[in-house]
């Protein structure tokens, strides 16, 4: 069968399945969409990011990132400030409330990811990690 050997399909299917293992946490417990969760966790890793930078890191189309930023801003979790050198650019930053939310959600997400990998042997986990590193290098993410 074509799809069973088609790399983009397989990667997308696995990514969707892996995301479903954690969606219960960000969606139901915390009321976040997937793009909002991804924007939140990316902003928690750095001081600030522009919408363009978030589009690359999330990754998502600019309209999804813009909606995610607006939703997080409504909650008081994100602030955006205009770049003094280029008024068309805004820098998004987590507020204290946003940082607390990210710090609360992150351990739950890490535990869910760990639970998903729990059935694997240490050797299989090492193989999965190595395979992901190979794919990251292949697609320029290493």
GIMO-V211579 format. One line per field, one symbol per residue. ss: DSSP state (~ for helix, > for strand, _ for the rest). Layout:
ss->???
This chain:
ss->_~~~~_~~~~~~~~~~~~~~~~~~~~~~~____~~~~~~~~~~~~___>>~~~~~~~~___~~~~~~~~~~~~~~__>>>>>_______>>>>>_~~~~~~~~~~~~~~~~~~~~~~____~~~~~~~~~~~~~~~~~____
